[in-house]
Amino acid sequence: MPTAQQQSNRARALWLTCLASSFRTALACTIVGIITLYGPASVQSQVAFPAFSYVTVILVVTDATLGDTLHGCWLALYASVQSLGPAMLSLWLIRPTKLTSGTTALAVALGGMIVVLPEATHMVAKRIALGQIVIVYVIGFINGGQTEPIMHPVHVAASTAVGVLACVLALMFPYPRLACCEAKKSCKQLAENSSERLKLFVKALCAQDKAAASGFISQAKLLNAAAHKLVQSIKRFQGSMKWEKLPFKFLRPYYMNSGENPQEMEMALRGMEIALESIPSFPGSLMVDDGELKDGLLRLEDHISCTIRQSKCLVPGDSSTVPESNAEDVTKFFQSLQTMPQSHQDLPTFFFLFCMKLLHSKSLPEPRTKKPVLENGKSKQNGFSFKEVWSSCGLNSRRVKPALKFSLSLGCAVLFGLKYSKPNGFWSGLPVAISFAAAREATFKVANIKAQGTVLGTVYGVIGCFLFERFLPIRFLSLLPWFIFTSFLRQSKMYGQAGGISAVIGALLILGRKNFGPPSEFAIARIIETFIGLSCSIGVELLFQPKRASTLAKIELSKSLGTLHECIGNLSLQANHVESHKKLKFHVNQLGKFIGEAEVEPDFWFLPFHSACHGKLFGSLSKMSDLLLFGTHAIRFLQQESQKLETSWKETVNKLDGDLKLFKGSVGSLIKCLGNITSIPMLDKGLQKDGISYDIEMGKPPCPIFFRVSDSEEDEDELNKALSSFLQHSKEAVDMILGIEGEKEIKSQMVLSLSCMGYCIKVLIAETRMIEEGIRELVQWENPSTPVNLHELSCKIRAQYS
């Protein structure tokens, strides 16, 4: 468990992060408030929409670095050109006096579709542009003849510019918040986290009993979530750093070389955790019999920790003080591994050592690399490209359908908002515009937390106006504690970013402005308009995408199993299929996303979502995806080492591939079969319609009998024989290595790589059984009145489609 000091440090870090974010947000809003409330009359007349200035601040400055705000300046300029240019022309041609609620909603919908359609446009740019479109057309309709077709969009652009300028100034004072500094700090924290987990894993492997090992593993697992957040923050900061290079040339040496990939080290640590969880007893026979191995393991752990800490605390790309002289010495103990494991029980320990060596290779700092060059000889560009934006505008159903769906929801929100209250009609469309998301969201959950956040912020604003009605500066200062509170809301699971931002905007629009009428009336009108906008979003979402998240999760489960079957089918010592593994990882991640959405989805009259069963299936698929990736690394190492051999490696590879073929024939066939299984009622209807039936007494079944979770001794023996055969042929391959230069080193690498393959085969078999049991439970859950026999069900499916 974390110590009291560690918990105190985490709480302190969270407080500092939230306070810093709140201070930057408050400073940016203060700058906007000073300009719009106390600035010269000429400036106030140009910044006619202070509410949108505040909205721009929240869209750009939230948890931002200086690079993010500089990027935001470009995005705001691009958004203004994309939205206000056509709007200016439209207002000049149509004239605001001829606008009606219907034509206004249509103009907003068409403008929104044009903004959303390009795929390469940044999300912040789309949200700013959509907000500008709502303001321009709806305010133009509300003001009618008083609206100037040219100056009205200019005022919207000026309001946007004030918000972006405030963000840049807020990130400069009292000192710049640079992405390179934040990335360096996150790298240092990740190094400490990785070193601590590595230390705990090695302690677990060397533990004298199961209880002590379980305790160390549990402590390491508690650090996994923090490590994942740090990896994500490093990736985000790497994207922001390039925007700081031009204005801060003197800081260029501090910018990270993207060659360092913390995810690779996380993968190795993940493998060590998987290995420890499958060790049947502690200490393992290898750790008891080989004291030299244990001592070498401890030295290597200390060396890797030192290397990680030093490399992450240095200027990225500079490895001058990273220890390299003893890098070979600390790995010499691996050369004591000259024979394959004697039993299946020792495979997890060998796999742990394989991951340890892999981690050592990934922890070494990589030299500074030149700009990547594409095949045609041109350097790869990371900046903005108009060509990319233009190419992303091509029409296809994948992009048109989401764009059409969003434009319809935005148009309906504006239409019904204007029907309800013409003076406040734009408040129904603005929340929809600034919360645009390209990816699918948990519709009901997001709408719920947005509504709650809006109500919380609005109520706080009304209370603040009531208490400090005559003191505008104090009323404005009362926003600071609200910024701090909403910073914690954004970090919470209950509200997240969407709820926290809605709460900030709700209070800011009341306490940060004046001359908008009685606060209580405005609050009620805005809450109702927001409800109208969110209701339109939900209605259009249900109309265009009637499939529930639970249904999408089931579809994605089938796709994941199909891709898994493809990956296992491609498993070979003579080839390395990296792309299929990436495809599998994508589908598994999508499955996890749909499961998370389905868990918070209301059931209504549908069958409740079986969260526990889907969670187990997701866990098994994730583990199998990781193990296949480790298998890819092992195959690559084997291919490298085989080039040094003078013996007939091809004949050995054929034997090992023959063993893999037996494994793929059993496991791959079952996974393919499981991927095709659907619910029994749908199947029965299809069979009745086609007149197809299956009776086991009629003779040979129309599909082979695969191994099943029925504790069949024959199936178990067959798979154990396949694994034992693979290990035996691996032993023969290792024994053939004699009388060559670097014999011990090559042998040890071959032993570790082949043991890794054997362990992956063993765990893939076990996880396939878990998936079969999970599918059985899931089908039984969907068909409670029908006994489920997966083998007979698979035969029926095959008979139906044969």
ABEGO torsion letter per residue (X at the ends): XBBAAAAAAAAAAAAAAAAAAAAAAAAAAAAAAAAAAABBAAAAAABABAAAAAAAAAAAABGBBAAAAAAAAAAAAAAAAAAAAAAAAAAAAAEAAABBAAAAAAAAAAAAAAAAABAABBAAAAAAAAAAAAAAAAAAAAAEAABBAAAAAAAAAAAAAAAAAAAAAAAAOABBBBAAAAAAAAAAAAAAAAAAAAAAAAAAAABABAAAAAAAAAAAAAAAAAAAAAAAAAAAAAAAAAAAAAABAAAAAABBBAABBAAAAAAAAAAAAAAAAABABOBBAAAAABAAAAAAAAAAAAAAAAAAAAAAABBBGBAAABBAAAAAAAAAAAAABABBBABAAAAAAAAAAAAAAAAAAAABBBBBBBBBBBAAGBBBBABBBAAAAAAAABBBAAAAAAAAAAAAAAAAAAAAAAAABAAAAAAAAAAAAAABBABBBBAAAAAAAAAAAAAAAAAAAAAAAAAAAABAAAAAAAAAAAAAAAAAAAABAAAEAAAAAAAAAAAAAAAABBGAEBAAAAAAAAAAAAAAAAAAAAAAAAAABABBAAAAAAAAAAAAAAAAAAAAAABBAABBBAAAAAAAAAAAAAAAAAAAAAAABBAEABBBBBAAAAAAAAAAAAAAAAAAAAAAAAAAAAAAAAAABABBAAAAAAAAAAAAAAAAAAAAAAAAAAAABBBAAAAAAAAAAAGBBBBAAAEBBABBBBBBBAGBAAAAAAAAAAAAAAAAAAAAAAAABBGBBGAAAAAAAAAAAAAAAAAAAAAAAAAAAAAAAAAAAAAAAABAABBBBAAAAAAAAAAAAX
